[in-house]
C-alpha cells in the first residue's frame, strides 16, 4: 500500500519541485533582464517595458479577490443582508454589464495568472508523467 502511494506521490512531488525551480529561474532571469535594461542608457526604456518584467497587476488581483470574497465573510455574520443586497444589486444591473464585469475579472484572474504559471506547470506534469 505504501509503495502504491509512494509511486503516485513521487511524480507529483517531482513536478511541484520542477515548478518551483522554474519559477525561481524565471524570477532570476527577470531581475537580470531588468538590470540589463536599467544599465542600457541608449535605448529609452519606457516605464511600461519595465512594468512588464514583473507582475505589476498582483495588487489588482488582490483587490479584486478582497472585493469578491468580502460578501462571503459578511455572510457569516448576517446572511440575510447579503442575500438582500445581491438580489437588489443584481436586479438593478443590466445583464450585459454583469457579463462584461465577470469577463474582466476572469481576465485579470485567469489569463494574466496563467500566462506565467501554465507553461511551467504543464511542463512539470509532463516531465513527471514521462518518468
Buried (B, 14 or more C-beta within 10 A) or exposed (E): EEEEEEEEEEBEEBBBEBBEEBBEEBEEEBEEEBEEEEEEEEEEBEEEEBEEBEBEBEEEBEEBEEEEEEBEEEBEEEEEEBEEBEEEEEEEEEEEEEEEEEEEBEEBBEEBBEEEEEEBBEBBBEBBEEE
